[in-house]
Structure formats: structure tokens, C-alpha cells
Amino acid sequence: MSTPRLRTSALPLTLAAVLALSACGGSEESADGGGETLAVNYAGFPESWAPGADMEAGYMRVPYENLVALDGAGEITPVLATDWEQTDTELTLTLREGVVFHDGTPFNAEAVKANLESIRGSNGPYAGPLQVIESIDVVDELTVRLNLAEPSPSLLTTLSTRAAPMASPKAIEDGSVAEHPVGTGPWAYDPDASTLGTRMAFTFFPDYWGGRGQRRLRDDRALRHRGCQHGRGRALQRRTGRLQR
């Protein structure tokens, strides 16, 4: 008897940047100038931006994207993977063409393998759920096969969470991803406008595969997180112009 196969295909999903962030007291000042900035006060930053590290989903989804996502009905939908086929022994993913990381590194099957192997081998909280992946085969540039130690109906759901964001394999290899996130999302980390431990700035990534139209963003829009010592409520503060440094 043949092994039952599950095959799913759907239209590409446009993800909104989800920010569930705790604000701190006080307000930001803005200076006159062009551009639009979304300023977010937050009580601290992730200790590491490396894939598999313990970070809030709201932070993760600023620079990073997942292979798949869950829609409002709880159905798996495409993001960086556009199609997949799962059996009891393997999960084969077809990847989106033309995607690049913020550092210019191509997103491909080798990148997926590097990310998942990094998470599986880490000391982070999400290494355990990915141990069901016994090995990873790069079938071709845009096809990757995850060989499973046992049936795992929940694996795709796991891949949609903060357990498995996709980061640049180059940044993973040189270790810089811990402090400087390098993903494929619409927001790219801006080190020149950031202050370690105080402020993290992100600007719109012009080569984002989703395009400006889908995100309704202009090239001059920026997102900035400000760290503070205490949280009070939840807030997103919209500012026109540049934040005062």
C-alpha cells in the first residue's frame, strides 16, 4: 500500500509586520524632515537575533520571514516556500524564486538547510521541536527535502512560528546575526541609525520580493525600536519626520 501523501498549494501570502510590543513611559520627540518613521518604545531587545533564539514574534517578524505561515483559519499558507508535499518520512518544500537576503545573499535550498541545521544544533528553546528532522537534502536550487525520523503532522506549523525564521547563511556562519539580523523581510536592519542596546532602526528593503505596492511603503519609511527600562501598556507611536538622536 502506498504511503498517504499530503500536497498543498496556494497563492502567495502578503504578511503584515506584526508588532505586539510593550511601550515604556515618556514620549519621543521628532524633528522636521522628510520621510515617515514608525517609532516603537519597547522594554528591552532580544538577547540574540540568531534563528532559534528566544525572541518575541513581534520583533522576529520585522526583519525575518518564515517558510510558511498560518492564516486566520489556521491553514498553512505560502511565504518563502510556495508549495510542499509531506509524507510520514519526508517533507519536500519548493521555494520562492528571486528572493534575496538583506545582505544580497540568495535565498535558496542551501540557505534553508543552513538555517534549520543551525537551529537544530543550537542551545535555544526551539532546537527540540526540530529534532524530528533527521537530515536535510538539497534537491536543487529551489527544492529542499527534510527527512523525518518519525511522522510529524505539526512540522509545517512549527516552521510557521518564531522557531524557524530564515536568516542569511552568511550572517549565521560569521556569527554577526546574533546582534545584526539579516532576513528577507520588508524591513532591513540599519546599523548606521542604530545604537547598541538603546535603539534599533530598520528601513524598507528595496529588493523585497513582495514589492513596495504590497506593503504600501515608500523607500523613505523607517521603523525604529527604542529600548527602555520599564514597560507600561502597549503602544505604537507614529511620527512624521526623523526621530531626534
Backbone as numpy.savetxt, mean C-alpha at the origin, in Angstrom:
# Nx Ny Nz CAx CAy CAz Cx Cy Cz
-10.75 -37.71 -9.93 -11.60 -36.52 -9.93 -10.71 -35.27 -9.93
-11.04 -34.33 -10.75 -10.23 -33.13 -10.83 -10.45 -32.25 -9.61
-9.43 -31.47 -9.29 -9.52 -30.57 -8.15 -10.41 -29.39 -8.48
-11.38 -29.06 -7.63 -12.23 -27.90 -7.89 -11.37 -26.64 -8.03
-11.76 -25.77 -8.97 -10.98 -24.56 -9.21 -11.88 -23.34 -9.06
-11.31 -22.32 -8.47 -12.03 -21.07 -8.29 -11.37 -20.03 -9.15
-12.14 -19.42 -10.06 -11.58 -18.41 -10.95 -12.41 -17.14 -10.83
-11.72 -16.03 -10.65 -12.42 -14.77 -10.47 -11.79 -13.72 -11.36
-12.62 -12.93 -12.03 -12.14 -11.83 -12.83 -13.12 -10.69 -12.72
-12.60 -9.46 -12.61 -13.50 -8.31 -12.48 -12.82 -7.08 -13.03
-13.57 -6.01 -13.13 -13.03 -4.76 -13.62 -12.09 -4.16 -12.59
-11.10 -3.33 -13.04 -10.17 -2.71 -12.10 -10.91 -1.87 -11.07
-10.37 -1.87 -9.86 -10.97 -1.13 -8.76 -10.17 0.13 -8.51
-10.83 1.26 -8.38 -10.18 2.50 -7.99 -10.32 2.65 -6.49
-9.19 2.62 -5.79 -9.22 2.71 -4.33 -9.12 4.15 -3.88
-9.93 4.53 -2.92 -9.78 5.84 -2.29 -8.74 5.71 -1.19
-7.99 6.79 -0.94 -7.04 6.76 0.17 -7.83 6.80 1.46
-7.75 5.72 2.24 -8.53 5.60 3.46 -7.69 6.07 4.63
-8.14 7.11 5.29 -7.38 7.67 6.40 -8.24 7.66 7.65
-7.96 6.74 8.55 -8.65 6.69 9.84 -7.63 7.10 10.88
-7.45 8.39 11.04 -6.32 8.90 11.78 -6.76 9.69 13.01
-6.04 9.53 14.11 -6.36 10.24 15.34 -5.69 11.60 15.33
-6.46 12.64 15.52 -5.91 14.00 15.48 -5.45 14.43 16.85
-4.52 15.39 16.90 -4.08 15.94 18.17 -4.56 17.37 18.28
-4.45 17.91 19.50 -4.96 19.25 19.74 -4.17 20.30 19.00
-4.75 21.49 18.87 -4.08 22.57 18.18 -4.43 22.57 16.71
-3.97 23.59 16.01 -4.30 23.70 14.60 -3.06 24.02 13.79
-3.13 23.72 12.51 -2.05 24.03 11.60 -2.25 25.43 11.05
-1.16 26.11 10.75 -1.25 27.38 10.07 -0.86 27.16 8.63
-1.42 27.96 7.74 -1.07 27.84 6.34 -0.58 29.18 5.83
0.29 29.10 4.84 0.80 30.32 4.22 0.19 30.45 2.85
0.16 31.70 2.34 -0.38 31.89 1.01 0.51 31.20 -0.01
-0.10 30.66 -1.04 0.69 29.98 -2.07 -0.19 29.06 -2.85
0.33 28.58 -3.96 -0.43 27.71 -4.83 -0.45 26.29 -4.32
-1.30 25.51 -4.91 -1.37 24.10 -4.54 -2.38 23.86 -3.45
-2.69 22.61 -3.23 -3.64 22.24 -2.19 -3.04 21.13 -1.35
-3.14 21.28 -0.03 -2.53 20.32 0.89 -3.59 19.76 1.83
-3.56 18.46 2.02 -4.40 17.82 3.03 -3.49 17.54 4.21
-3.70 18.24 5.32 -2.85 18.09 6.49 -3.53 17.22 7.52
-2.81 16.25 8.06 -3.37 15.32 9.03 -2.50 15.30 10.27
-3.08 15.65 11.41 -2.38 15.53 12.68 -2.57 14.12 13.21
-1.50 13.48 13.63 -1.60 12.09 14.06 -0.67 11.83 15.22
-1.14 11.03 16.16 -0.35 10.77 17.36 0.70 9.70 17.10
1.74 10.07 16.38 2.85 9.16 16.14 2.85 8.58 14.75
3.97 7.98 14.37 4.15 7.36 13.07 4.43 5.87 13.23
4.26 5.09 12.17 4.63 3.67 12.25 6.11 3.53 12.59
6.45 2.52 13.38 7.86 2.28 13.69 8.61 1.84 12.45
7.91 1.21 11.52 8.52 0.78 10.27 7.47 0.79 9.17
7.91 1.16 7.96 7.05 1.12 6.78 7.31 -0.12 5.94
8.12 -1.03 6.44 8.43 -2.25 5.69 7.19 -3.13 5.56
7.02 -3.81 4.43 5.89 -4.73 4.28 5.85 -5.75 5.42
4.68 -5.93 5.99 4.53 -6.87 7.09 4.73 -6.26 8.46
5.20 -5.00 8.51 5.35 -4.34 9.81 3.99 -3.95 10.34
3.94 -3.67 11.63 2.67 -3.31 12.27 2.39 -1.84 12.05
1.55 -1.52 11.07 1.18 -0.13 10.81 -0.32 -0.04 10.59
-0.89 1.10 10.95 -2.32 1.30 10.76 -2.66 1.27 9.28
-3.82 0.72 8.96 -4.24 0.64 7.56 -4.35 2.02 6.93
-4.77 3.02 7.71 -4.88 4.37 7.18 -3.55 4.91 6.69
-2.49 4.62 7.42 -1.15 5.00 6.98 -0.73 4.17 5.77
-0.90 2.87 5.87 -0.42 1.97 4.82 -0.97 2.33 3.45
-2.25 2.73 3.42 -2.90 2.95 2.13 -2.57 4.30 1.50
-1.73 5.09 2.14 -1.29 6.33 1.51 -0.26 6.02 0.41
0.89 5.40 0.71 1.85 5.10 -0.36 1.66 3.72 -0.99
1.00 2.81 -0.28 0.98 1.41 -0.72 -0.37 0.98 -1.30
-0.30 -0.10 -2.09 -1.49 -0.79 -2.56 -1.31 -2.28 -2.37
-2.42 -2.99 -2.36 -2.41 -4.45 -2.23 -2.61 -5.09 -3.60
-2.42 -6.39 -3.64 -2.70 -7.13 -4.86 -4.19 -7.13 -5.17
-5.00 -7.27 -4.14 -6.45 -7.28 -4.28 -7.07 -6.48 -3.15
-8.38 -6.26 -3.24 -9.10 -5.53 -2.19 -10.44 -6.19 -1.96
-11.06 -5.84 -0.86 -12.43 -6.26 -0.57 -13.37 -5.10 -0.86
-14.44 -5.35 -1.61 -15.41 -4.29 -1.85 -16.42 -4.23 -0.71
-17.40 -3.37 -0.84 -18.38 -3.19 0.22 -19.21 -4.41 0.51
-19.29 -5.31 -0.48 -20.06 -6.55 -0.29 -19.19 -7.69 0.20
-17.91 -7.39 0.47 -17.01 -8.44 0.94 -16.45 -9.31 -0.16
-16.57 -8.85 -1.42 -16.05 -9.62 -2.56 -14.63 -9.18 -2.88
-13.80 -10.13 -3.30 -12.44 -9.83 -3.71 -12.47 -9.11 -5.05
-11.75 -7.98 -5.15 -11.71 -7.21 -6.39 -10.26 -6.88 -6.75
-9.98 -6.61 -8.02 -8.60 -6.38 -8.47 -8.03 -5.05 -8.01
-6.73 -5.05 -7.78 -5.96 -3.83 -7.61 -4.69 -4.01 -8.44
-3.62 -4.51 -7.84 -2.40 -4.77 -8.60 -2.44 -6.12 -9.29
-3.29 -7.00 -8.84 -3.57 -8.25 -9.56 -4.92 -8.08 -10.25
-4.99 -8.46 -11.51 -6.23 -8.27 -12.28 -7.04 -9.55 -12.43
-6.42 -10.69 -12.15 -7.10 -11.97 -12.30 -6.39 -12.99 -11.43
-7.10 -14.01 -11.02 -6.49 -15.05 -10.18 -7.25 -16.35 -10.33
-6.55 -17.43 -10.02 -7.12 -18.77 -10.09 -6.57 -19.56 -8.91
-7.45 -20.12 -8.10 -7.02 -20.79 -6.88 -7.54 -22.22 -6.81
-6.65 -23.11 -6.38 -7.02 -24.49 -6.08 -6.59 -24.77 -4.65
-6.71 -26.01 -4.22 -6.27 -26.37 -2.87 -4.75 -26.28 -2.71
-4.02 -26.32 -3.82 -2.57 -26.40 -3.74 -1.84 -25.17 -4.25
-2.54 -24.26 -4.94 -1.85 -23.10 -5.47 -2.80 -21.93 -5.73
-2.22 -20.75 -5.74 -2.92 -19.53 -6.12 -2.08 -18.84 -7.18
-2.65 -18.71 -8.37 -1.94 -18.07 -9.48 -2.55 -16.70 -9.73
-1.69 -15.68 -9.75 -2.13 -14.30 -9.90 -1.62 -13.71 -11.21
-2.48 -13.06 -11.95 -2.10 -12.28 -13.13 -2.01 -10.83 -12.71
-0.89 -10.18 -13.00 -0.62 -8.85 -12.48 -0.94 -7.75 -13.48
-1.20 -6.57 -12.96 -1.52 -5.42 -13.79 -0.29 -4.96 -14.57
-0.47 -4.69 -15.83 0.63 -4.26 -16.69 0.84 -2.75 -16.57
2.10 -2.32 -16.70 2.41 -0.90 -16.75 2.48 -0.19 -15.42
2.58 -0.93 -14.32 2.66 -0.32 -12.99 4.12 -0.17 -12.58
4.46 0.98 -12.01 5.81 1.20 -11.50 5.74 1.68 -10.06
6.79 1.38 -9.31 6.91 1.89 -7.95 7.38 3.35 -8.00
7.29 4.03 -6.89 7.65 5.44 -6.83 9.11 5.69 -7.17
9.97 4.69 -7.03 11.39 4.86 -7.37 11.68 4.43 -8.81
10.64 4.12 -9.58 10.82 3.74 -10.98 10.99 2.26 -11.21
11.09 1.47 -10.16 11.21 0.02 -10.29 9.91 -0.57 -10.84
9.99 -1.45 -11.84 8.76 -2.04 -12.39 8.08 -2.95 -11.37
6.76 -2.91 -11.37 5.99 -3.87 -10.58 5.76 -5.09 -11.45
6.23 -6.25 -10.97 6.11 -7.48 -11.74 6.10 -8.68 -10.79
6.17 -9.87 -11.37 6.11 -11.09 -10.57 7.28 -11.19 -9.59
8.46 -10.75 -10.02 9.62 -10.78 -9.12 9.39 -9.87 -7.92
8.74 -8.73 -8.14 8.45 -7.81 -7.04 7.48 -8.43 -6.04
6.46 -9.11 -6.56 5.51 -9.79 -5.67 6.22 -10.85 -4.84
7.07 -11.63 -5.49 7.81 -12.67 -4.78 8.69 -12.06 -3.69
9.39 -10.97 -4.01 10.27 -10.32 -3.04 9.48 -9.83 -1.83
8.31 -9.25 -2.07 7.48 -8.75 -0.98 6.97 -9.87 -0.09
6.38 -10.89 -0.68 5.80 -11.96 0.12 6.87 -12.75 0.87
8.03 -12.95 0.25 9.11 -13.65 0.95 9.66 -12.80 2.10
9.70 -11.48 1.89 10.16 -10.59 2.95 9.21 -10.63 4.14
7.91 -10.61 3.87 6.91 -10.66 4.95 6.98 -11.99 5.67
7.05 -13.09 4.92 7.10 -14.43 5.51 8.32 -14.61 6.40
9.42 -13.97 6.03 10.66 -14.13 6.78 10.89 -13.09 7.86
9.91 -12.21 8.05 10.08 -11.13 9.02 9.65 -11.57 10.42
9.89 -10.69 11.38 9.43 -10.92 12.75 8.12 -10.18 13.02
7.51 -9.67 11.96 6.29 -8.89 12.11 5.08 -9.74 12.41
3.96 -9.08 12.73 2.75 -9.80 13.14 2.06 -10.55 12.01
2.46 -10.27 10.76 1.75 -10.89 9.64 2.54 -12.01 8.96
3.68 -12.34 9.54 4.47 -13.44 8.98 3.71 -14.76 9.10
3.04 -14.96 10.22 2.32 -16.21 10.46 1.27 -16.55 9.42
0.36 -15.61 9.10 -0.69 -15.93 8.13 -0.17 -16.30 6.74
1.05 -15.87 6.42 1.60 -16.17 5.10 2.46 -17.42 5.07
2.59 -18.11 6.21 3.36 -19.35 6.22 2.68 -20.46 5.43
1.41 -20.26 5.11 0.71 -21.24 4.28 1.29 -21.27 2.87
1.99 -20.20 2.49 2.68 -20.17 1.19 3.99 -20.94 1.34
4.07 -22.07 0.69 5.25 -22.94 0.81 6.39 -22.46 -0.07
6.07 -22.01 -1.26 7.06 -21.49 -2.18 6.37 -20.60 -3.20
7.17 -19.81 -3.93 6.63 -18.86 -4.90 7.37 -19.03 -6.22
6.61 -19.20 -7.30 7.19 -19.36 -8.63 6.87 -18.15 -9.49
7.89 -17.60 -10.14 7.68 -16.56 -11.14 7.44 -17.26 -12.47
6.20 -17.28 -12.91 5.84 -17.97 -14.15 6.30 -17.17 -15.35
6.01 -15.88 -15.34 6.51 -14.95 -16.35 6.45 -13.55 -15.74
6.70 -12.53 -16.54 6.80 -11.17 -16.03 5.57 -10.74 -15.22
4.41 -11.16 -15.65 3.17 -10.70 -15.01 2.33 -11.84 -14.45
2.96 -12.97 -14.17 2.25 -14.10 -13.58 3.08 -14.70 -12.45
2.47 -14.84 -11.29 3.16 -15.41 -10.14 2.28 -16.50 -9.54
2.91 -17.60 -9.14 2.18 -18.73 -8.56 2.63 -18.96 -7.13
1.67 -18.97 -6.22 1.94 -19.25 -4.81 1.58 -20.70 -4.54
2.57 -21.50 -4.19 2.35 -22.91 -3.89 2.01 -23.05 -2.40
0.89 -23.69 -2.12 0.35 -23.71 -0.76 0.64 -25.02 -0.04
0.93 -24.90 1.25 1.18 -26.08 2.07 -0.12 -26.81 2.39
-1.23 -26.10 2.35 -2.55 -26.66 2.64 -3.60 -25.74 2.03
-4.82 -26.19 1.88 -5.87 -25.31 1.35 -6.01 -24.06 2.21
-6.19 -22.92 1.55 -6.29 -21.65 2.29 -7.34 -20.75 1.64
-8.61 -20.98 1.94 -9.68 -20.17 1.35 -9.58 -18.69 1.70
-8.91 -18.37 2.80 -8.84 -16.98 3.25 -7.59 -16.25 2.75
-6.76 -16.89 1.95 -5.50 -16.26 1.55 -5.72 -14.97 0.76
-6.64 -14.97 -0.17 -6.90 -13.74 -0.94 -7.35 -12.60 -0.02
-8.15 -12.93 0.97 -8.57 -11.91 1.92 -7.36 -11.36 2.68
-6.46 -12.24 3.09 -5.24 -11.80 3.77 -4.43 -10.87 2.89
-4.35 -11.18 1.60 -3.58 -10.36 0.67 -4.21 -8.99 0.44
-5.46 -8.83 0.86 -6.14 -7.54 0.68 -5.94 -6.60 1.87
-5.27 -7.08 2.91 -5.16 -6.32 4.15 -3.77 -5.71 4.33
-3.58 -5.06 5.47 -2.27 -4.46 5.78 -1.19 -5.52 5.98
-1.57 -6.77 5.94 -0.58 -7.85 6.04 0.33 -7.90 4.83
-0.15 -7.39 3.67 0.62 -7.61 2.45 0.59 -6.44 1.48
1.07 -5.25 1.89 1.22 -4.16 0.94 2.41 -4.45 0.02
2.40 -3.88 -1.17 3.48 -4.10 -2.12 4.44 -2.91 -2.12
5.71 -3.16 -1.77 6.74 -2.13 -1.73 7.81 -2.43 -2.78
8.57 -1.42 -3.13 9.64 -1.59 -4.11 10.64 -2.63 -3.62
10.94 -3.66 -4.43 11.93 -4.66 -4.02 13.31 -4.05 -3.82
13.60 -2.98 -4.54 14.89 -2.30 -4.37 14.98 -1.69 -2.97
13.89 -1.05 -2.53 13.87 -0.45 -1.19 13.87 -1.50 -0.10
13.25 -2.65 -0.38 13.28 -3.76 0.58 14.70 -4.28 0.73
15.37 -4.45 -0.40 16.72 -5.03 -0.39 17.72 -4.14 0.32
17.66 -2.81 0.09 18.65 -1.94 0.73 18.23 -1.47 2.12
17.03 -1.87 2.55 16.59 -1.57 3.91 15.98 -0.20 4.12
15.97 0.64 3.09 15.48 2.01 3.25 13.97 2.09 3.43
13.26 1.02 3.04 11.80 1.05 3.11 11.28 1.17 4.54
12.09 0.81 5.52 11.65 0.92 6.91 11.32 2.36 7.28
12.11 3.32 6.78 11.89 4.73 7.09 11.22 5.49 5.95
11.46 5.05 4.71 10.96 5.76 3.54 10.11 4.82 2.69
8.79 4.86 2.83 7.93 3.95 2.07 8.01 4.21 0.57
8.08 3.14 -0.20 8.11 3.25 -1.66 7.10 2.25 -2.22
5.92 2.73 -2.56 4.87 1.85 -3.05 4.49 2.14 -4.48
3.25 1.76 -4.83 2.72 2.02 -6.17 1.52 2.95 -6.13
1.13 3.40 -4.95 -0.10 4.18 -4.80 0.00 5.59 -5.35
-1.10 6.34 -5.27 -1.13 7.70 -5.83 -0.31 8.71 -5.04
0.05 8.36 -3.79 0.83 9.27 -2.95 2.25 8.75 -2.79
3.24 9.56 -3.16 4.65 9.19 -3.05 5.30 10.00 -1.93
6.10 9.33 -1.12 6.80 9.98 -0.01 7.75 11.04 -0.55
7.73 12.22 0.07 8.58 13.33 -0.32 9.58 13.62 0.80
10.81 13.09 0.70 11.77 13.27 1.79 12.18 14.71 2.00
12.19 15.52 0.93 12.63 16.91 1.05 11.66 17.75 1.87
10.39 17.37 1.87 9.37 18.12 2.61 9.03 17.46 3.94
9.78 16.42 4.30 9.50 15.66 5.52 10.56 15.91 6.58
10.17 15.77 7.83 11.09 15.86 8.96 10.93 14.60 9.79
12.00 13.84 9.92 11.94 12.56 10.60 11.36 12.69 12.00
10.29 11.92 12.26 9.67 11.91 13.57 8.68 13.03 13.82
8.59 13.98 12.90 7.71 15.13 13.09 6.68 15.27 11.98
7.13 15.16 10.76 6.23 15.36 9.63 6.61 14.43 8.49
5.61 13.85 7.86 5.82 13.05 6.66 4.96 13.63 5.56
5.59 13.98 4.44 4.89 14.61 3.33 4.80 13.64 2.16
3.67 13.64 1.50 3.43 12.79 0.33 2.85 13.66 -0.78
3.36 13.51 -1.98 2.85 14.25 -3.13 2.30 13.28 -4.16
1.42 13.78 -5.01 0.81 12.91 -6.00 1.87 12.36 -6.95
1.80 11.05 -7.20 2.76 10.36 -8.06 2.28 10.47 -9.51
2.99 11.22 -10.36 2.51 11.47 -11.72 2.41 10.23 -12.59
3.17 9.18 -12.26 3.13 7.94 -13.05 2.19 6.91 -12.45
1.30 7.35 -11.57 0.36 6.41 -10.96 -0.50 5.76 -12.03
-0.62 4.44 -11.97 -1.33 3.69 -13.01 -2.81 4.06 -13.09
-3.38 4.55 -11.98 -4.79 4.92 -11.98 -5.08 6.24 -12.65
-4.04 7.06 -12.84 -4.21 8.34 -13.50 -4.78 9.41 -12.60
-4.58 10.66 -12.99 -5.09 11.79 -12.21 -6.60 11.84 -12.22
-7.20 11.50 -13.36 -8.65 11.62 -13.49 -9.39 10.75 -12.51
-8.90 9.51 -12.31 -9.58 8.59 -11.41 -9.52 9.06 -9.97
-8.42 9.74 -9.63 -8.27 10.21 -8.25 -8.71 11.66 -8.07
-9.02 12.31 -9.19 -9.42 13.71 -9.15 -8.38 14.54 -8.43
-7.14 14.32 -8.78 -6.03 15.02 -8.13 -5.25 15.83 -9.16
-4.66 16.93 -8.70 -3.77 17.70 -9.55 -2.34 17.39 -9.14
-1.41 17.72 -10.02 -0.01 17.45 -9.74 0.49 18.19 -8.50
-0.14 19.32 -8.17 0.37 20.13 -7.07 -0.31 19.84 -5.74
-1.08 18.77 -5.70 -1.73 18.45 -4.42 -0.79 17.60 -3.56
-0.83 17.82 -2.28 0.06 17.09 -1.37 -0.70 16.66 -0.13
-0.17 15.63 0.52 -0.72 15.12 1.78 0.39 15.16 2.80
0.11 15.71 3.98 1.14 15.77 5.01 0.61 15.29 6.35
1.37 14.41 6.96 1.06 13.93 8.31 1.95 14.68 9.30
1.37 15.14 10.38 2.17 15.74 11.45 2.01 14.89 12.70
3.12 14.49 13.27 3.10 13.71 14.50 2.95 14.62 15.71
2.30 14.12 16.75 2.17 14.87 18.00 2.13 13.88 19.15
2.19 14.37 20.36 2.38 13.50 21.51 1.08 12.97 22.10
-0.04 13.52 21.71 -1.29 13.03 22.27 -2.38 13.12 21.22
-3.36 12.23 21.34 -4.46 12.24 20.38 -5.73 12.75 21.03
-6.58 13.42 20.23 -7.85 13.89 20.76 -8.85 13.94 19.60
-9.68 12.89 19.51 -10.68 12.85 18.45 -10.10 12.41 17.13
-10.90 12.56 16.08 -10.48 12.23 14.73 -10.73 13.44 13.85
-9.77 13.78 13.01 -9.97 14.94 12.16 -9.11 14.86 10.93
-9.60 15.40 9.86 -8.82 15.64 8.65 -8.92 17.13 8.39
-7.79 17.82 8.41 -7.80 19.26 8.27 -7.36 19.62 6.85
-8.23 20.25 6.12 -7.92 20.62 4.75 -7.35 22.04 4.75
-6.25 22.22 4.11 -5.61 23.52 4.05 -5.34 23.88 2.60
-5.56 25.14 2.26 -5.21 25.63 0.94 -3.89 26.37 1.05
-2.95 26.08 0.17 -1.62 26.64 0.24 -0.68 25.69 0.94
0.52 26.17 1.23 1.54 25.33 1.84 1.47 25.41 3.35
1.77 24.31 4.00 1.84 24.33 5.46 3.09 25.09 5.88
2.98 25.82 6.94 4.14 26.54 7.46 5.12 25.55 8.06
6.38 25.69 7.72 7.40 24.76 8.21 7.97 25.23 9.54
